[in-house]
């Protein structure tokens, strides 16, 4: 039988992973594909490039890298909170 802290750790880890995956899907699929034409027409440009095109080419990649950094920081805090830190 698992300790309550192990179960709560797994639940928190899964919740964090699903939230970050949902953000990644919304940004990459939503902004890069579904909303690209609307963003091009209604939102300001970045430099000389429409925002929808920029999100499809660069913005989704930058968002993915930021999500990786956020995941690493949050998992370190979660590990320390539940006693799974490496120190």
QUIVEN-V380774 format. One record per helix or strand of 2 or more residues. SS is the DSSP state (@ for helix, = for strand). FROM is the first residue (numbers start at 1). LEN is the number of residues. If there is no record, write none. Layout:
ss->SS from->FROM len->LEN
ss->SS from->FROM len->LEN
//
This chain:
ss->@ from->4 len->31
ss->@ from->36 len->7
ss->@ from->51 len->32
//
